[in-house]
Amino acid sequence: MSKGGLGNIMKMAQQAQQKMLQVQEELAAKRVEATAGGGMVTAIVNGKQELISLRIEKDAVDPNDVEMLQDLIVAAVNEALRKAQEMIAAEMQKVTGGLNIPGLF
């Protein structure tokens, strides 16, 4: 391989890295929302897979059935995280052109 070919590969790798960093920053600002229990619990997660907000309707709070509320919270958060992962995968696929790069995200 010639020096020019290797230089081009390195330049392309740097450009891809810069683009991935830009996408990661954009993802951090994006939000996904999921609900459980017919909207009784709502979880909002960002593109960094961080829980941003958790909203619980008053009617979901039953002191005699705490387990149900716990289950609704877990379900809403897990669904929001799943949606965030799908969003991240879709955005990263745009950057990588569909290449599966292990450990990228």
MILUM-674464 format. One record per atom (N, C-alpha, C, O, CB): x, y, z; residue in three letters. Coordinates in Angstrom, 1 decimal, padded with zeros to 4 digits. Glycine has a CB too. Layout:
# MILUM-674464
+--------+--------+--------+------+
!     px !     py !     pz ! type !
+--------+--------+--------+------+
!      X !      Y !      Z !  ALA !
...
+--------+--------+--------+------+
***
This chain:
# MILUM-674464
+--------+--------+--------+------+
!     px !     py !     pz ! type !
+--------+--------+--------+------+
!  000.9 ! -001.2 !  000.0 !  MET !
!  000.0 !  000.0 !  000.0 !  MET !
!  000.9 !  001.2 !  000.0 !  MET !
!  001.9 !  001.3 !  000.7 !  MET !
! -001.0 !  000.0 !  001.2 !  MET !
!  000.6 !  002.2 ! -000.8 !  SER !
!  001.4 !  003.4 ! -000.9 !  SER !
!  001.1 !  004.3 !  000.3 !  SER !
!  000.1 !  004.2 !  001.0 !  SER !
!  001.1 !  004.1 ! -002.2 !  SER !
!  002.0 !  005.2 !  000.5 !  LYS !
!  001.9 !  006.2 !  001.6 !  LYS !
!  000.6 !  007.0 !  001.4 !  LYS !
! -000.1 !  007.3 !  002.4 !  LYS !
!  003.1 !  007.1 !  001.7 !  LYS !
!  000.3 !  007.4 !  000.2 !  GLY !
! -000.9 !  008.2 ! -000.1 !  GLY !
! -002.2 !  007.4 !  000.3 !  GLY !
! -003.1 !  008.0 !  000.8 !  GLY !
! -000.9 !  008.6 ! -001.5 !  GLY !
! -002.2 !  006.1 !  000.0 !  GLY !
! -003.4 !  005.3 !  000.3 !  GLY !
! -003.6 !  005.2 !  001.8 !  GLY !
! -004.7 !  005.3 !  002.3 !  GLY !
! -003.2 !  003.9 ! -000.3 !  GLY !
! -002.5 !  005.1 !  002.6 !  LEU !
! -002.6 !  005.0 !  004.0 !  LEU !
! -003.0 !  006.3 !  004.6 !  LEU !
! -003.8 !  006.4 !  005.5 !  LEU !
! -001.2 !  004.5 !  004.6 !  LEU !
! -002.5 !  007.4 !  004.0 !  GLY !
! -002.9 !  008.8 !  004.5 !  GLY !
! -004.4 !  009.0 !  004.2 !  GLY !
! -005.0 !  009.6 !  005.1 !  GLY !
! -002.1 !  009.8 !  003.7 !  GLY !
! -004.9 !  008.5 !  003.1 !  ASN !
! -006.3 !  008.7 !  002.8 !  ASN !
! -007.1 !  007.9 !  003.8 !  ASN !
! -008.2 !  008.4 !  004.3 !  ASN !
! -006.6 !  008.3 !  001.4 !  ASN !
! -006.7 !  006.7 !  004.1 !  ILE !
! -007.4 !  005.9 !  005.1 !  ILE !
! -007.5 !  006.6 !  006.5 !  ILE !
! -008.5 !  006.6 !  007.1 !  ILE !
! -006.8 !  004.5 !  005.2 !  ILE !
! -006.3 !  007.1 !  006.9 !  MET !
! -006.3 !  007.8 !  008.2 !  MET !
! -007.1 !  009.0 !  008.2 !  MET !
! -007.8 !  009.3 !  009.2 !  MET !
! -004.8 !  008.2 !  008.5 !  MET !
! -007.2 !  009.8 !  007.1 !  LYS !
! -008.0 !  010.9 !  007.0 !  LYS !
! -009.5 !  010.6 !  007.0 !  LYS !
! -010.3 !  011.2 !  007.7 !  LYS !
! -007.7 !  011.7 !  005.7 !  LYS !
! -009.9 !  009.5 !  006.4 !  MET !
! -011.2 !  009.0 !  006.4 !  MET !
! -011.6 !  008.6 !  007.8 !  MET !
! -012.7 !  008.8 !  008.3 !  MET !
! -011.4 !  007.9 !  005.4 !  MET !
! -010.7 !  007.9 !  008.5 !  ALA !
! -011.0 !  007.4 !  009.9 !  ALA !
! -011.2 !  008.6 !  010.8 !  ALA !
! -012.1 !  008.6 !  011.6 !  ALA !
! -009.8 !  006.5 !  010.4 !  ALA !
! -010.4 !  009.7 !  010.6 !  GLN !
! -010.5 !  010.9 !  011.5 !  GLN !
! -011.8 !  011.5 !  011.2 !  GLN !
! -012.5 !  012.0 !  012.1 !  GLN !
! -009.4 !  011.8 !  011.2 !  GLN !
! -012.2 !  011.6 !  009.9 !  GLN !
! -013.5 !  012.2 !  009.6 !  GLN !
! -014.7 !  011.4 !  010.2 !  GLN !
! -015.6 !  012.0 !  010.7 !  GLN !
! -013.7 !  012.3 !  008.1 !  GLN !
! -014.6 !  010.1 !  010.1 !  ALA !
! -015.6 !  009.3 !  010.7 !  ALA !
! -015.7 !  009.4 !  012.2 !  ALA !
! -016.8 !  009.5 !  012.7 !  ALA !
! -015.4 !  007.8 !  010.3 !  ALA !
! -014.6 !  009.5 !  012.8 !  GLN !
! -014.5 !  009.7 !  014.3 !  GLN !
! -015.2 !  011.1 !  014.6 !  GLN !
! -015.9 !  011.1 !  015.6 !  GLN !
! -013.1 !  009.7 !  014.8 !  GLN !
! -014.8 !  012.1 !  013.9 !  GLN !
! -015.4 !  013.4 !  014.2 !  GLN !
! -017.0 !  013.4 !  014.0 !  GLN !
! -017.7 !  014.0 !  014.7 !  GLN !
! -014.8 !  014.5 !  013.2 !  GLN !
! -017.4 !  012.7 !  012.9 !  LYS !
! -018.8 !  012.6 !  012.7 !  LYS !
! -019.5 !  011.8 !  013.8 !  LYS !
! -020.6 !  012.2 !  014.2 !  LYS !
! -019.1 !  011.9 !  011.3 !  LYS !
! -018.9 !  010.7 !  014.3 !  MET !
! -019.5 !  010.0 !  015.4 !  MET !
! -019.6 !  010.8 !  016.6 !  MET !
! -020.6 !  010.7 !  017.4 !  MET !
! -018.6 !  008.7 !  015.7 !  MET !
! -018.6 !  011.6 !  016.9 !  LEU !
! -018.6 !  012.5 !  018.1 !  LEU !
! -019.8 !  013.5 !  018.0 !  LEU !
! -020.5 !  013.8 !  018.9 !  LEU !
! -017.3 !  013.2 !  018.3 !  LEU !
! -019.9 !  014.0 !  016.7 !  GLN !
! -021.0 !  015.0 !  016.5 !  GLN !
! -022.4 !  014.3 !  016.7 !  GLN !
! -023.3 !  014.9 !  017.3 !  GLN !
! -020.9 !  015.5 !  015.0 !  GLN !
! -022.5 !  013.1 !  016.2 !  VAL !
! -023.8 !  012.3 !  016.4 !  VAL !
! -024.1 !  012.1 !  017.8 !  VAL !
! -025.2 !  012.2 !  018.3 !  VAL !
! -023.7 !  011.0 !  015.6 !  VAL !
! -023.0 !  011.7 !  018.6 !  GLN !
! -023.2 !  011.4 !  020.0 !  GLN !
! -023.7 !  012.7 !  020.7 !  GLN !
! -024.5 !  012.6 !  021.6 !  GLN !
! -021.9 !  011.0 !  020.6 !  GLN !
! -023.1 !  013.8 !  020.4 !  GLU !
! -023.6 !  015.1 !  021.0 !  GLU !
! -025.1 !  015.4 !  020.6 !  GLU !
! -025.8 !  015.8 !  021.5 !  GLU !
! -022.7 !  016.3 !  020.5 !  GLU !
! -025.4 !  015.1 !  019.4 !  GLU !
! -026.8 !  015.3 !  018.9 !  GLU !
! -027.7 !  014.4 !  019.7 !  GLU !
! -028.8 !  014.7 !  020.1 !  GLU !
! -026.9 !  015.1 !  017.4 !  GLU !
! -027.3 !  013.1 !  019.8 !  LEU !
! -028.1 !  012.1 !  020.5 !  LEU !
! -028.3 !  012.5 !  022.0 !  LEU !
! -029.4 !  012.3 !  022.5 !  LEU !
! -027.4 !  010.8 !  020.5 !  LEU !
! -027.4 !  013.1 !  022.6 !  ALA !
! -027.5 !  013.5 !  024.0 !  ALA !
! -028.6 !  014.5 !  024.2 !  ALA !
! -029.3 !  014.6 !  025.2 !  ALA !
! -026.2 !  014.1 !  024.5 !  ALA !
! -028.9 !  015.2 !  023.1 !  ALA !
! -030.0 !  016.3 !  023.2 !  ALA !
! -031.4 !  015.7 !  022.8 !  ALA !
! -032.4 !  016.3 !  023.1 !  ALA !
! -029.7 !  017.4 !  022.3 !  ALA !
! -031.4 !  014.5 !  022.2 !  LYS !
! -032.7 !  013.9 !  021.8 !  LYS !
! -033.3 !  013.1 !  023.0 !  LYS !
! -032.6 !  012.7 !  023.9 !  LYS !
! -032.4 !  012.9 !  020.6 !  LYS !
! -034.6 !  013.0 !  023.0 !  ARG !
! -035.4 !  012.4 !  024.0 !  ARG !
! -036.3 !  011.4 !  023.4 !  ARG !
! -036.9 !  011.6 !  022.3 !  ARG !
! -036.1 !  013.4 !  024.9 !  ARG !
! -036.5 !  010.3 !  024.1 !  VAL !
! -037.6 !  009.3 !  023.8 !  VAL !
! -038.5 !  009.1 !  025.0 !  VAL !
! -038.0 !  009.2 !  026.1 !  VAL !
! -037.0 !  008.0 !  023.3 !  VAL !
! -039.7 !  008.8 !  024.8 !  GLU !
! -040.7 !  008.7 !  025.9 !  GLU !
! -041.4 !  007.4 !  025.8 !  GLU !
! -041.7 !  006.9 !  024.7 !  GLU !
! -041.7 !  009.8 !  025.9 !  GLU !
! -041.6 !  006.7 !  026.9 !  ALA !
! -042.4 !  005.5 !  026.9 !  ALA !
! -043.3 !  005.5 !  028.1 !  ALA !
! -043.0 !  006.1 !  029.2 !  ALA !
! -041.5 !  004.3 !  027.0 !  ALA !
! -044.5 !  004.9 !  028.0 !  THR !
! -045.4 !  004.8 !  029.1 !  THR !
! -045.7 !  003.4 !  029.4 !  THR !
! -045.5 !  002.5 !  028.7 !  THR !
! -046.7 !  005.6 !  028.7 !  THR !
! -046.3 !  003.2 !  030.6 !  ALA !
! -046.8 !  001.9 !  031.1 !  ALA !
! -048.1 !  002.1 !  031.8 !  ALA !
! -048.3 !  003.2 !  032.4 !  ALA !
! -045.7 !  001.2 !  032.0 !  ALA !
! -048.9 !  001.1 !  031.9 !  GLY !
! -050.1 !  001.2 !  032.6 !  GLY !
! -051.1 !  002.2 !  032.0 !  GLY !
! -051.8 !  002.9 !  032.7 !  GLY !
! -049.9 !  001.6 !  034.0 !  GLY !
! -051.1 !  002.2 !  030.7 !  GLY !
! -052.1 !  003.2 !  030.0 !  GLY !
! -051.7 !  004.6 !  030.3 !  GLY !
! -052.6 !  005.5 !  030.3 !  GLY !
! -053.5 !  002.9 !  030.4 !  GLY !
! -050.5 !  004.9 !  030.5 !  GLY !
! -050.1 !  006.3 !  030.7 !  GLY !
! -049.9 !  006.7 !  032.1 !  GLY !
! -049.7 !  007.8 !  032.5 !  GLY !
! -051.0 !  007.2 !  030.0 !  GLY !
! -050.1 !  005.7 !  033.0 !  MET !
! -050.0 !  006.0 !  034.5 !  MET !
! -048.6 !  006.3 !  034.9 !  MET !
! -048.3 !  007.1 !  035.8 !  MET !
! -050.5 !  004.7 !  035.3 !  MET !
! -047.6 !  005.7 !  034.2 !  VAL !
! -046.2 !  006.0 !  034.4 !  VAL !
! -045.5 !  006.4 !  033.1 !  VAL !
! -045.7 !  005.6 !  032.1 !  VAL !
! -045.4 !  004.8 !  035.1 !  VAL !
! -044.8 !  007.5 !  033.0 !  THR !
! -044.1 !  007.9 !  031.8 !  THR !
! -042.6 !  008.1 !  032.2 !  THR !
! -042.3 !  008.8 !  033.1 !  THR !
! -044.7 !  009.2 !  031.3 !  THR !
! -041.8 !  007.5 !  031.3 !  ALA !
! -040.3 !  007.7 !  031.5 !  ALA !
! -039.8 !  008.3 !  030.2 !  ALA !
! -040.1 !  008.0 !  029.1 !  ALA !
! -039.6 !  006.3 !  031.7 !  ALA !
! -038.9 !  009.3 !  030.5 !  ILE !
! -038.2 !  010.0 !  029.4 !  ILE !
! -036.7 !  009.7 !  029.5 !  ILE !
! -036.1 !  010.0 !  030.6 !  ILE !
! -038.5 !  011.5 !  029.3 !  ILE !
! -036.1 !  009.3 !  028.4 !  VAL !
! -034.7 !  008.9 !  028.4 !  VAL !
! -034.0 !  009.7 !  027.2 !  VAL !
! -034.6 !  009.9 !  026.2 !  VAL !
! -034.5 !  007.4 !  028.2 !  VAL !
! -032.7 !  010.1 !  027.5 !  ASN !
! -032.0 !  010.8 !  026.4 !  ASN !
! -031.2 !  009.8 !  025.6 !  ASN !
! -031.2 !  008.6 !  025.8 !  ASN !
! -031.1 !  011.9 !  027.0 !  ASN !
! -030.5 !  010.3 !  024.5 !  GLY !
! -029.7 !  009.5 !  023.7 !  GLY !
! -028.5 !  009.0 !  024.3 !  GLY !
! -027.7 !  008.3 !  023.6 !  GLY !
! -029.4 !  010.3 !  022.4 !  GLY !
! -028.2 !  009.4 !  025.5 !  LYS !
! -027.1 !  008.8 !  026.2 !  LYS !
! -027.6 !  007.7 !  027.2 !  LYS !
! -026.8 !  007.2 !  028.0 !  LYS !
! -026.3 !  009.9 !  027.1 !  LYS !
! -028.8 !  007.3 !  027.0 !  GLN !
! -029.5 !  006.3 !  027.8 !  GLN !
! -029.5 !  006.6 !  029.3 !  GLN !
! -029.3 !  005.8 !  030.1 !  GLN !
! -028.8 !  005.0 !  027.6 !  GLN !
! -029.8 !  007.9 !  029.5 !  GLU !
! -029.9 !  008.4 !  030.9 !  GLU !
! -031.4 !  008.7 !  031.1 !  GLU !
! -032.1 !  009.3 !  030.3 !  GLU !
! -029.0 !  009.6 !  031.2 !  GLU !
! -031.9 !  008.3 !  032.3 !  LEU !
! -033.3 !  008.7 !  032.6 !  LEU !
! -033.4 !  010.1 !  032.9 !  LEU !
! -032.7 !  010.6 !  033.9 !  LEU !
! -033.8 !  007.8 !  033.8 !  LEU !
! -034.2 !  010.9 !  032.2 !  ILE !
! -034.3 !  012.3 !  032.3 !  ILE !
! -035.4 !  012.7 !  033.2 !  ILE !
! -035.4 !  013.6 !  034.0 !  ILE !
! -034.4 !  013.0 !  031.0 !  ILE !
! -036.5 !  012.0 !  033.0 !  SER !
! -037.8 !  012.3 !  033.8 !  SER !
! -038.6 !  011.0 !  034.0 !  SER !
! -038.6 !  010.1 !  033.2 !  SER !
! -038.6 !  013.4 !  033.0 !  SER !
! -039.3 !  011.0 !  035.1 !  LEU !
! -040.2 !  010.0 !  035.5 !  LEU !
! -041.4 !  010.6 !  036.0 !  LEU !
! -041.4 !  011.3 !  037.1 !  LEU !
! -039.6 !  008.9 !  036.5 !  LEU !
! -042.6 !  010.4 !  035.3 !  ARG !
! -043.8 !  011.0 !  035.8 !  ARG !
! -044.8 !  009.9 !  036.2 !  ARG !
! -045.0 !  008.9 !  035.5 !  ARG !
! -044.4 !  011.9 !  034.6 !  ARG !
! -045.4 !  010.0 !  037.4 !  ILE !
! -046.3 !  009.0 !  037.9 !  ILE !
! -047.6 !  009.7 !  038.2 !  ILE !
! -047.6 !  010.7 !  039.0 !  ILE !
! -045.7 !  008.3 !  039.2 !  ILE !
! -048.7 !  009.3 !  037.6 !  GLU !
! -050.0 !  009.8 !  037.8 !  GLU !
! -050.5 !  009.4 !  039.3 !  GLU !
! -050.1 !  008.4 !  039.8 !  GLU !
! -051.0 !  009.3 !  036.8 !  GLU !
! -051.2 !  010.3 !  039.9 !  LYS !
! -051.7 !  010.1 !  041.3 !  LYS !
! -052.4 !  008.8 !  041.4 !  LYS !
! -052.3 !  008.1 !  042.4 !  LYS !
! -052.6 !  011.2 !  041.7 !  LYS !
! -053.2 !  008.5 !  040.4 !  ASP !
! -054.1 !  007.3 !  040.4 !  ASP !
! -053.2 !  006.0 !  040.5 !  ASP !
! -053.7 !  004.9 !  040.8 !  ASP !
! -055.0 !  007.2 !  039.2 !  ASP !
! -051.9 !  006.1 !  040.1 !  ALA !
! -051.1 !  004.9 !  040.0 !  ALA !
! -050.5 !  004.6 !  041.4 !  ALA !
! -050.0 !  003.5 !  041.7 !  ALA !
! -049.9 !  005.1 !  039.1 !  ALA !
! -050.7 !  005.5 !  042.4 !  VAL !
! -050.1 !  005.3 !  043.7 !  VAL !
! -051.2 !  004.7 !  044.6 !  VAL !
! -052.1 !  005.4 !  045.0 !  VAL !
! -049.6 !  006.7 !  044.3 !  VAL !
! -051.0 !  003.5 !  044.9 !  ASP !
! -051.9 !  002.7 !  045.8 !  ASP !
! -051.0 !  002.1 !  046.9 !  ASP !
! -050.3 !  001.2 !  046.6 !  ASP !
! -052.8 !  001.6 !  045.0 !  ASP !
! -051.1 !  002.6 !  048.1 !  PRO !
! -050.3 !  002.1 !  049.2 !  PRO !
! -050.5 !  000.6 !  049.5 !  PRO !
! -049.6 !  000.0 !  050.0 !  PRO !
! -050.6 !  002.9 !  050.5 !  PRO !
! -051.6 !  000.1 !  049.0 !  ASN !
! -051.8 ! -001.3 !  049.2 !  ASN !
! -051.3 ! -002.2 !  048.1 !  ASN !
! -051.3 ! -003.4 !  048.1 !  ASN !
! -053.3 ! -001.6 !  049.4 !  ASN !
! -050.8 ! -001.5 !  047.0 !  ASP !
! -050.2 ! -002.3 !  045.9 !  ASP !
! -049.0 ! -001.6 !  045.3 !  ASP !
! -048.9 ! -001.2 !  044.2 !  ASP !
! -051.3 ! -002.4 !  044.8 !  ASP !
! -048.0 ! -001.5 !  046.2 !  VAL !
! -046.7 ! -000.9 !  045.8 !  VAL !
! -046.0 ! -001.7 !  044.7 !  VAL !
! -045.4 ! -001.1 !  043.8 !  VAL !
! -045.8 ! -000.7 !  047.0 !  VAL !
! -046.2 ! -003.0 !  044.7 !  GLU !
! -045.5 ! -003.8 !  043.7 !  GLU !
! -046.0 ! -003.5 !  042.3 !  GLU !
! -045.2 ! -003.5 !  041.3 !  GLU !
! -045.8 ! -005.3 !  044.0 !  GLU !
! -047.3 ! -003.1 !  042.1 !  MET !
! -047.8 ! -002.8 !  040.8 !  MET !
! -047.1 ! -001.5 !  040.3 !  MET !
! -046.7 ! -001.4 !  039.2 !  MET !
! -049.3 ! -002.6 !  040.8 !  MET !
! -047.0 ! -000.5 !  041.2 !  LEU !
! -046.3 !  000.7 !  040.8 !  LEU !
! -044.9 !  000.5 !  040.4 !  LEU !
! -044.4 !  001.0 !  039.4 !  LEU !
! -046.4 !  001.8 !  042.0 !  LEU !
! -044.2 ! -000.4 !  041.2 !  GLN !
! -042.8 ! -000.7 !  040.9 !  GLN !
! -042.7 ! -001.4 !  039.5 !  GLN !
! -041.8 ! -001.0 !  038.7 !  GLN !
! -042.2 ! -001.6 !  042.0 !  GLN !
! -043.6 ! -002.3 !  039.2 !  ASP !
! -043.6 ! -003.0 !  037.9 !  ASP !
! -043.9 ! -002.0 !  036.8 !  ASP !
! -043.2 ! -002.1 !  035.7 !  ASP !
! -044.7 ! -004.0 !  037.9 !  ASP !
! -044.8 ! -001.0 !  037.0 !  LEU !
! -045.1 !  000.0 !  036.0 !  LEU !
! -043.8 !  000.9 !  035.7 !  LEU !
! -043.5 !  001.2 !  034.6 !  LEU !
! -046.2 !  000.9 !  036.4 !  LEU !
! -043.1 !  001.2 !  036.8 !  ILE !
! -041.9 !  002.1 !  036.6 !  ILE !
! -040.9 !  001.3 !  035.8 !  ILE !
! -040.3 !  001.8 !  034.9 !  ILE !
! -041.4 !  002.5 !  038.0 !  ILE !
! -040.6 !  000.1 !  036.2 !  VAL !
! -039.6 ! -000.7 !  035.5 !  VAL !
! -040.0 ! -000.9 !  034.1 !  VAL !
! -039.1 ! -000.8 !  033.2 !  VAL !
! -039.5 ! -002.1 !  036.2 !  VAL !
! -041.3 ! -001.2 !  033.8 !  ALA !
! -041.7 ! -001.4 !  032.4 !  ALA !
! -041.5 ! -000.1 !  031.6 !  ALA !
! -041.0 ! -000.1 !  030.4 !  ALA !
! -043.2 ! -001.8 !  032.4 !  ALA !
! -041.9 !  001.1 !  032.1 !  ALA !
! -041.7 !  002.3 !  031.4 !  ALA !
! -040.3 !  002.7 !  031.1 !  ALA !
! -039.9 !  003.1 !  030.0 !  ALA !
! -042.4 !  003.5 !  032.2 !  ALA !
! -039.5 !  002.5 !  032.1 !  VAL !
! -038.0 !  002.8 !  032.0 !  VAL !
! -037.4 !  001.9 !  031.0 !  VAL !
! -036.6 !  002.3 !  030.1 !  VAL !
! -037.3 !  002.7 !  033.3 !  VAL !
! -037.7 !  000.6 !  031.1 !  ASN !
! -037.1 ! -000.4 !  030.1 !  ASN !
! -037.5 ! -000.1 !  028.7 !  ASN !
! -036.7 ! -000.2 !  027.8 !  ASN !
! -037.5 ! -001.8 !  030.5 !  ASN !
! -038.8 !  000.3 !  028.5 !  GLU !
! -039.3 !  000.6 !  027.2 !  GLU !
! -038.6 !  001.8 !  026.6 !  GLU !
! -038.2 !  001.9 !  025.5 !  GLU !
! -040.8 !  000.7 !  027.2 !  GLU !
! -038.4 !  002.8 !  027.5 !  ALA !
! -037.8 !  004.1 !  027.0 !  ALA !
! -036.3 !  003.8 !  026.7 !  ALA !
! -035.8 !  004.3 !  025.7 !  ALA !
! -037.8 !  005.1 !  028.2 !  ALA !
! -035.6 !  002.9 !  027.5 !  LEU !
! -034.2 !  002.6 !  027.2 !  LEU !
! -034.2 !  001.8 !  025.9 !  LEU !
! -033.2 !  002.0 !  025.1 !  LEU !
! -033.6 !  001.8 !  028.3 !  LEU !
! -035.1 !  000.9 !  025.6 !  ARG !
! -035.1 !  000.2 !  024.3 !  ARG !
! -035.3 !  001.1 !  023.2 !  ARG !
! -034.6 !  001.0 !  022.1 !  ARG !
! -036.3 ! -000.9 !  024.4 !  ARG !
! -036.2 !  002.1 !  023.3 !  LYS !
! -036.4 !  003.1 !  022.2 !  LYS !
! -035.1 !  003.9 !  022.0 !  LYS !
! -034.8 !  004.2 !  020.9 !  LYS !
! -037.6 !  004.0 !  022.6 !  LYS !
! -034.5 !  004.3 !  023.1 !  ALA !
! -033.2 !  005.0 !  023.0 !  ALA !
! -032.2 !  004.2 !  022.3 !  ALA !
! -031.4 !  004.8 !  021.4 !  ALA !
! -032.7 !  005.5 !  024.4 !  ALA !
! -032.1 !  002.9 !  022.6 !  GLN !
! -031.1 !  002.1 !  021.9 !  GLN !
! -031.4 !  002.0 !  020.4 !  GLN !
! -030.5 !  002.0 !  019.6 !  GLN !
! -031.1 !  000.7 !  022.5 !  GLN !
! -032.7 !  001.9 !  020.0 !  GLU !
! -033.1 !  001.9 !  018.6 !  GLU !
! -032.7 !  003.2 !  017.9 !  GLU !
! -032.2 !  003.2 !  016.8 !  GLU !
! -034.6 !  001.6 !  018.5 !  GLU !
! -032.9 !  004.3 !  018.6 !  MET !
! -032.6 !  005.6 !  018.1 !  MET !
! -031.1 !  005.7 !  017.8 !  MET !
! -030.6 !  006.2 !  016.8 !  MET !
! -033.1 !  006.7 !  019.0 !  MET !
! -030.3 !  005.3 !  018.8 !  ILE !
! -028.9 !  005.3 !  018.7 !  ILE !
! -028.4 !  004.5 !  017.6 !  ILE !
! -027.5 !  004.9 !  016.8 !  ILE !
! -028.2 !  004.9 !  020.0 !  ILE !
! -028.9 !  003.2 !  017.5 !  ALA !
! -028.5 !  002.3 !  016.4 !  ALA !
! -028.8 !  002.9 !  015.0 !  ALA !
! -028.0 !  002.8 !  014.1 !  ALA !
! -029.2 !  001.0 !  016.5 !  ALA !
! -030.0 !  003.5 !  014.9 !  ALA !
! -030.3 !  004.1 !  013.6 !  ALA !
! -029.4 !  005.3 !  013.2 !  ALA !
! -029.0 !  005.4 !  012.1 !  ALA !
! -031.8 !  004.6 !  013.7 !  ALA !
! -029.1 !  006.1 !  014.2 !  GLU !
! -028.2 !  007.3 !  013.9 !  GLU !
! -026.8 !  006.8 !  013.6 !  GLU !
! -026.1 !  007.3 !  012.7 !  GLU !
! -028.2 !  008.2 !  015.1 !  GLU !
! -026.3 !  005.8 !  014.3 !  MET !
! -025.0 !  005.3 !  014.1 !  MET !
! -024.9 !  004.6 !  012.7 !  MET !
! -023.8 !  004.6 !  012.1 !  MET !
! -024.5 !  004.4 !  015.2 !  MET !
! -025.9 !  004.0 !  012.3 !  GLN !
! -026.0 !  003.3 !  011.0 !  GLN !
! -025.8 !  004.3 !  009.9 !  GLN !
! -025.2 !  004.0 !  008.9 !  GLN !
! -027.3 !  002.5 !  010.8 !  GLN !
! -026.3 !  005.5 !  010.1 !  LYS !
! -026.1 !  006.6 !  009.1 !  LYS !
! -024.7 !  006.9 !  009.0 !  LYS !
! -024.2 !  007.2 !  007.9 !  LYS !
! -027.0 !  007.8 !  009.5 !  LYS !
! -023.9 !  006.9 !  010.1 !  VAL !
! -022.5 !  007.3 !  010.1 !  VAL !
! -021.7 !  006.2 !  009.5 !  VAL !
! -020.7 !  006.5 !  008.8 !  VAL !
! -022.1 !  007.7 !  011.5 !  VAL !
! -022.0 !  005.0 !  009.9 !  THR !
! -021.1 !  003.8 !  009.5 !  THR !
! -021.5 !  003.3 !  008.2 !  THR !
! -020.8 !  002.4 !  007.6 !  THR !
! -021.1 !  002.8 !  010.5 !  THR !
! -022.6 !  003.7 !  007.6 !  GLY !
! -023.1 !  003.2 !  006.3 !  GLY !
! -023.5 !  001.8 !  006.4 !  GLY !
! -023.5 !  001.0 !  005.5 !  GLY !
! -022.0 !  003.3 !  005.3 !  GLY !
! -024.0 !  001.4 !  007.6 !  GLY !
! -024.5 !  000.0 !  007.8 !  GLY !
! -023.4 ! -001.0 !  008.3 !  GLY !
! -023.8 ! -002.1 !  008.6 !  GLY !
! -025.1 ! -000.5 !  006.6 !  GLY !
! -022.2 ! -000.5 !  008.4 !  LEU !
! -021.1 ! -001.4 !  008.9 !  LEU !
! -021.3 ! -001.7 !  010.4 !  LEU !
! -021.6 ! -000.7 !  011.1 !  LEU !
! -019.7 ! -000.9 !  008.6 !  LEU !
! -021.2 ! -002.9 !  010.8 !  ASN !
! -021.3 ! -003.2 !  012.2 !  ASN !
! -019.9 ! -003.2 !  012.8 !  ASN !
! -019.1 ! -004.1 !  012.6 !  ASN !
! -022.0 ! -004.7 !  012.4 !  ASN !
! -019.6 ! -002.1 !  013.6 !  ILE !
! -018.3 ! -001.9 !  014.2 !  ILE !
! -018.5 ! -002.3 !  015.6 !  ILE !
! -019.0 ! -001.5 !  016.4 !  ILE !
! -017.8 ! -000.5 !  014.0 !  ILE !
! -017.9 ! -003.4 !  016.1 !  PRO !
! -018.0 ! -003.8 !  017.5 !  PRO !
! -017.5 ! -002.7 !  018.4 !  PRO !
! -016.4 ! -002.1 !  018.2 !  PRO !
! -017.3 ! -005.1 !  017.7 !  PRO !
! -018.2 ! -002.5 !  019.5 !  GLY !
! -017.8 ! -001.6 !  020.5 !  GLY !
! -018.0 ! -000.1 !  020.2 !  GLY !
! -017.7 !  000.8 !  021.0 !  GLY !
! -016.4 ! -001.8 !  020.8 !  GLY !
! -018.6 !  000.1 !  019.0 !  LEU !
! -018.9 !  001.5 !  018.7 !  LEU !
! -019.9 !  002.2 !  019.6 !  LEU !
! -019.7 !  003.3 !  020.0 !  LEU !
! -019.4 !  001.6 !  017.2 !  LEU !
! -021.0 !  001.5 !  019.9 !  PHE !
! -022.0 !  002.0 !  020.7 !  PHE !
! -022.8 !  000.9 !  021.4 !  PHE !
! -023.7 !  001.1 !  022.1 !  PHE !
! -022.9 !  002.9 !  020.0 !  PHE !
+--------+--------+--------+------+
***
